[in-house]
Amino acid sequence: MSSLQILKPFARRTEYKMLREWFKVKEKEIDKLQSGICVIPAIVLLKMSESDRSRLIQWTKGWGNQLMVFPPYLHLDISSLLQMNNAIFIKEMNECTYEGIPVREEIVTNLTPKIQLPTKQTVAVDFYYDTSSGCMTITTLPLLDYRLLEQREICQRLFQSLMHINERDKKDEMSEEKQIAFKPVHHFVLLLSAANVLERQQIVPFIEKFFYVEVRENDVRQALAELENSHYIDSGGTITEKGQQYITEHGYRAFVREIIKRRKDDGEW
């Protein structure tokens, strides 16, 4: 999947902290947005100039693009700001929950709901300017609210359910999976990352210490790069959810626990 994009002038907003935990994120100026997905909190629309909002709308109209808009809305007129011909109105409601996520606003619209509460209030819709345009996804689910950190797995799953992955991205994902052929050295690096002991300057000594094998530094660095490019670990060496899933599915949790135990027994923690 392509990296998600956020608007550079607002990159420090807390809503993006959660997003950065889930995905690689690229900071872009509005006139530098690439094809793919852009994520914004609705409130930043009020901080943008009219010309910048127009640029964002034009980008959203591009085929295959998706603008994802999240709370807070705070009574702003989303239809007017994004030139949606009054297709959507956001209004407050008594707090409800959806899969444990608190919801305080509903979407009043004639569009087909993408997510609807059991009580029939709409909390997510897809809007298209015309039949050939990209998509704008509007939701009142506060999935990027950092106060919901303990519910981040639910938030991430719901976020992903709102994403549109076009055919090009699907092919890229399939190609990416084929490019990495796991060898023992990949497993060594991934296990060290899962145990939170992956230090770039000491990967080779750590592999030799914990796995009792000799490895070449070039092989280790290639494995590290492949794991990063395939999103099993991030650029800082921290294991990602995809990497954690691989560890679990292949029954490597016991190895991770053993590395952690040995590190503690050595008095290094």
C-alpha positions as a Python dict, from the first residue, in 0.01 Angstrom:
ca = {
    (1, 'M'): (0, 0, 0),
    (2, 'S'): (121, 351, -76),
    (3, 'S'): (224, 569, 215),
    (4, 'L'): (-49, 785, 364),
    (5, 'Q'): (-8, 1159, 320),
    (6, 'I'): (-74, 1439, 565),
    (7, 'L'): (-57, 1814, 512),
    (8, 'K'): (281, 1948, 616),
    (9, 'P'): (157, 2273, 778),
    (10, 'F'): (-46, 2067, 1027),
    (11, 'A'): (189, 1771, 1070),
    (12, 'R'): (238, 1831, 1445),
    (13, 'R'): (-129, 1788, 1534),
    (14, 'T'): (-197, 1517, 1790),
    (15, 'E'): (-440, 1338, 1557),
    (16, 'Y'): (-143, 1226, 1351),
    (17, 'K'): (36, 1060, 1646),
    (18, 'M'): (-198, 761, 1625),
    (19, 'L'): (-170, 751, 1247),
    (20, 'R'): (210, 740, 1260),
    (21, 'E'): (191, 433, 1484),
    (22, 'W'): (-1, 244, 1217),
    (23, 'F'): (147, 352, 885),
    (24, 'K'): (434, 521, 711),
    (25, 'V'): (329, 882, 672),
    (26, 'K'): (454, 1140, 423),
    (27, 'E'): (426, 1511, 499),
    (28, 'K'): (326, 1705, 187),
    (29, 'E'): (245, 2062, 93),
    (30, 'I'): (-102, 2085, -60),
    (31, 'D'): (34, 2153, -408),
    (32, 'K'): (275, 1859, -378),
    (33, 'L'): (24, 1586, -293),
    (34, 'Q'): (78, 1264, -487),
    (35, 'S'): (-179, 1009, -598),
    (36, 'G'): (-314, 803, -310),
    (37, 'I'): (-466, 885, 29),
    (38, 'C'): (-454, 1208, 227),
    (39, 'V'): (-577, 1226, 588),
    (40, 'I'): (-694, 1544, 761),
    (41, 'P'): (-875, 1643, 1081),
    (42, 'A'): (-1176, 1847, 966),
    (43, 'I'): (-1087, 2141, 1188),
    (44, 'V'): (-779, 2225, 978),
    (45, 'L'): (-1009, 2328, 692),
    (46, 'L'): (-1078, 2648, 887),
    (47, 'K'): (-705, 2719, 908),
    (48, 'M'): (-653, 2682, 533),
    (49, 'S'): (-689, 2960, 279),
    (50, 'E'): (-967, 2936, 24),
    (51, 'S'): (-711, 2873, -250),
    (52, 'D'): (-556, 2585, -53),
    (53, 'R'): (-899, 2431, 4),
    (54, 'S'): (-961, 2458, -371),
    (55, 'R'): (-632, 2279, -439),
    (56, 'L'): (-730, 2005, -195),
    (57, 'I'): (-1068, 1966, -365),
    (58, 'Q'): (-905, 1946, -707),
    (59, 'W'): (-666, 1679, -579),
    (60, 'T'): (-959, 1483, -434),
    (61, 'K'): (-1132, 1489, -772),
    (62, 'G'): (-840, 1300, -924),
    (63, 'W'): (-931, 941, -1005),
    (64, 'G'): (-803, 694, -747),
    (65, 'N'): (-739, 958, -479),
    (66, 'Q'): (-905, 950, -138),
    (67, 'L'): (-937, 1233, 112),
    (68, 'M'): (-1017, 1097, 459),
    (69, 'V'): (-1171, 1352, 697),
    (70, 'F'): (-1189, 1289, 1072),
    (71, 'P'): (-1320, 1474, 1381),
    (72, 'P'): (-1319, 1722, 1536),
    (73, 'Y'): (-1579, 1913, 1332),
    (74, 'L'): (-1689, 2164, 1597),
    (75, 'H'): (-1995, 2290, 1408),
    (76, 'L'): (-1806, 2369, 1087),
    (77, 'D'): (-2002, 2363, 762),
    (78, 'I'): (-1824, 2075, 589),
    (79, 'S'): (-2042, 2089, 276),
    (80, 'S'): (-1966, 2455, 218),
    (81, 'L'): (-1593, 2429, 290),
    (82, 'L'): (-1548, 2133, 56),
    (83, 'Q'): (-1806, 2239, -207),
    (84, 'M'): (-2027, 1935, -161),
    (85, 'N'): (-2359, 2097, -261),
    (86, 'N'): (-2511, 2046, 84),
    (87, 'A'): (-2476, 1670, 50),
    (88, 'I'): (-2365, 1634, 413),
    (89, 'F'): (-2447, 1802, 742),
    (90, 'I'): (-2275, 1718, 1072),
    (91, 'K'): (-2476, 1754, 1391),
    (92, 'E'): (-2425, 1670, 1756),
    (93, 'M'): (-2606, 1378, 1914),
    (94, 'N'): (-2620, 1210, 2252),
    (95, 'E'): (-2299, 1015, 2298),
    (96, 'C'): (-2317, 659, 2166),
    (97, 'T'): (-2052, 397, 2107),
    (98, 'Y'): (-1955, 196, 1802),
    (99, 'E'): (-1744, -109, 1884),
    (100, 'G'): (-1646, 66, 2205),
    (101, 'I'): (-1550, 393, 2031),
    (102, 'P'): (-1742, 699, 2162),
    (103, 'V'): (-1933, 894, 1897),
    (104, 'R'): (-2074, 1242, 1961),
    (105, 'E'): (-2170, 1354, 1610),
    (106, 'E'): (-2373, 1205, 1327),
    (107, 'I'): (-2380, 1266, 954),
    (108, 'V'): (-2713, 1380, 813),
    (109, 'T'): (-2719, 1285, 446),
    (110, 'N'): (-2902, 1100, 172),
    (111, 'L'): (-2581, 921, 75),
    (112, 'T'): (-2552, 548, 140),
    (113, 'P'): (-2398, 494, 484),
    (114, 'K'): (-2055, 335, 497),
    (115, 'I'): (-2085, 284, 872),
    (116, 'Q'): (-2414, 313, 1059),
    (117, 'L'): (-2491, 277, 1429),
    (118, 'P'): (-2748, 16, 1542),
    (119, 'T'): (-2973, 315, 1614),
    (120, 'K'): (-2946, 409, 1242),
    (121, 'Q'): (-2733, 722, 1277),
    (122, 'T'): (-2476, 748, 998),
    (123, 'V'): (-2115, 793, 1114),
    (124, 'A'): (-1923, 739, 788),
    (125, 'V'): (-1996, 801, 420),
    (126, 'D'): (-1814, 817, 88),
    (127, 'F'): (-1876, 1123, -128),
    (128, 'Y'): (-1786, 1159, -498),
    (129, 'Y'): (-1794, 1488, -688),
    (130, 'D'): (-1883, 1296, -1006),
    (131, 'T'): (-1866, 944, -1146),
    (132, 'S'): (-1502, 977, -1248),
    (133, 'S'): (-1368, 1157, -941),
    (134, 'G'): (-1174, 1034, -645),
    (135, 'C'): (-1344, 974, -312),
    (136, 'M'): (-1392, 1183, 0),
    (137, 'T'): (-1456, 974, 310),
    (138, 'I'): (-1622, 1163, 596),
    (139, 'T'): (-1651, 1003, 938),
    (140, 'T'): (-1745, 1120, 1287),
    (141, 'L'): (-1567, 825, 1449),
    (142, 'P'): (-1276, 980, 1647),
    (143, 'L'): (-1031, 713, 1532),
    (144, 'L'): (-733, 949, 1552),
    (145, 'D'): (-809, 1071, 1904),
    (146, 'Y'): (-493, 1002, 2103),
    (147, 'R'): (-706, 962, 2417),
    (148, 'L'): (-824, 633, 2265),
    (149, 'L'): (-470, 494, 2268),
    (150, 'E'): (-579, 186, 2465),
    (151, 'Q'): (-831, 108, 2190),
    (152, 'R'): (-583, 164, 1909),
    (153, 'E'): (-628, -185, 1760),
    (154, 'I'): (-1001, -127, 1715),
    (155, 'C'): (-934, 224, 1583),
    (156, 'Q'): (-679, 92, 1334),
    (157, 'R'): (-911, -181, 1209),
    (158, 'L'): (-1195, 68, 1158),
    (159, 'F'): (-957, 313, 990),
    (160, 'Q'): (-844, 44, 747),
    (161, 'S'): (-1207, -46, 672),
    (162, 'L'): (-1256, 312, 551),
    (163, 'M'): (-953, 309, 323),
    (164, 'H'): (-983, 252, -49),
    (165, 'I'): (-701, 45, -197),
    (166, 'N'): (-701, 67, -574),
    (167, 'E'): (-583, -205, -808),
    (168, 'R'): (-239, -48, -846),
    (169, 'D'): (-185, -63, -470),
    (170, 'K'): (-303, -425, -457),
    (171, 'K'): (-51, -518, -726),
    (172, 'D'): (221, -327, -537),
    (173, 'E'): (140, -520, -220),
    (174, 'M'): (149, -854, -401),
    (175, 'S'): (479, -760, -566),
    (176, 'E'): (622, -649, -233),
    (177, 'E'): (533, -981, -70),
    (178, 'K'): (706, -1171, -351),
    (179, 'Q'): (1024, -965, -332),
    (180, 'I'): (1122, -1073, 19),
    (181, 'A'): (1228, -1436, 59),
    (182, 'F'): (1287, -1506, 427),
    (183, 'K'): (1622, -1654, 520),
    (184, 'P'): (1755, -1725, 871),
    (185, 'V'): (1918, -1381, 882),
    (186, 'H'): (1578, -1215, 828),
    (187, 'H'): (1440, -1411, 1121),
    (188, 'F'): (1734, -1314, 1342),
    (189, 'V'): (1682, -943, 1273),
    (190, 'L'): (1304, -965, 1317),
    (191, 'L'): (1336, -1152, 1648),
    (192, 'L'): (1580, -893, 1784),
    (193, 'S'): (1338, -620, 1681),
    (194, 'A'): (1047, -799, 1849),
    (195, 'A'): (1254, -825, 2168),
    (196, 'N'): (1336, -453, 2143),
    (197, 'V'): (1711, -511, 2127),
    (198, 'L'): (1774, -416, 1765),
    (199, 'E'): (2063, -169, 1773),
    (200, 'R'): (2191, -89, 1425),
    (201, 'Q'): (2556, -66, 1525),
    (202, 'Q'): (2547, -399, 1709),
    (203, 'I'): (2320, -621, 1503),
    (204, 'V'): (2596, -864, 1401),
    (205, 'P'): (2733, -912, 1758),
    (206, 'F'): (2381, -952, 1893),
    (207, 'I'): (2294, -1218, 1633),
    (208, 'E'): (2612, -1408, 1717),
    (209, 'K'): (2541, -1374, 2090),
    (210, 'F'): (2177, -1480, 2091),
    (211, 'F'): (2170, -1730, 1802),
    (212, 'Y'): (2525, -1875, 1816),
    (213, 'V'): (2588, -1829, 1443),
    (214, 'E'): (2831, -1625, 1238),
    (215, 'V'): (2681, -1384, 987),
    (216, 'R'): (2820, -1140, 735),
    (217, 'E'): (2748, -775, 795),
    (218, 'N'): (2641, -722, 432),
    (219, 'D'): (2384, -1001, 461),
    (220, 'V'): (2249, -848, 781),
    (221, 'R'): (2221, -501, 632),
    (222, 'Q'): (2044, -637, 323),
    (223, 'A'): (1797, -827, 541),
    (224, 'L'): (1738, -515, 750),
    (225, 'A'): (1667, -307, 438),
    (226, 'E'): (1429, -571, 298),
    (227, 'L'): (1238, -593, 626),
    (228, 'E'): (1204, -214, 634),
    (229, 'N'): (1093, -190, 271),
    (230, 'S'): (833, -461, 329),
    (231, 'H'): (713, -290, 649),
    (232, 'Y'): (801, -569, 894),
    (233, 'I'): (1005, -312, 1088),
    (234, 'D'): (1005, 65, 1068),
    (235, 'S'): (1296, 294, 984),
    (236, 'G'): (1393, 311, 1351),
    (237, 'G'): (1419, -67, 1382),
    (238, 'T'): (1094, -106, 1577),
    (239, 'I'): (881, -403, 1480),
    (240, 'T'): (551, -315, 1311),
    (241, 'E'): (213, -481, 1348),
    (242, 'K'): (289, -675, 1028),
    (243, 'G'): (613, -797, 1184),
    (244, 'Q'): (438, -892, 1507),
    (245, 'Q'): (182, -1087, 1307),
    (246, 'Y'): (459, -1276, 1127),
    (247, 'I'): (623, -1363, 1462),
    (248, 'T'): (293, -1493, 1601),
    (249, 'E'): (187, -1686, 1291),
    (250, 'H'): (522, -1866, 1272),
    (251, 'G'): (533, -1955, 1641),
    (252, 'Y'): (837, -1742, 1726),
    (253, 'R'): (699, -1583, 2046),
    (254, 'A'): (895, -1826, 2264),
    (255, 'F'): (1220, -1717, 2096),
    (256, 'V'): (1138, -1353, 2165),
    (257, 'R'): (1069, -1428, 2532),
    (258, 'E'): (1398, -1618, 2559),
    (259, 'I'): (1596, -1324, 2417),
    (260, 'I'): (1430, -1088, 2665),
    (261, 'K'): (1500, -1330, 2952),
    (262, 'R'): (1865, -1371, 2858),
    (263, 'R'): (1907, -996, 2833),
    (264, 'K'): (1767, -955, 3183),
    (265, 'D'): (1978, -1241, 3320),
    (266, 'D'): (2286, -1067, 3180),
    (267, 'G'): (2194, -762, 3382),
    (268, 'E'): (2160, -540, 3074),
    (269, 'W'): (1807, -430, 3164),
}
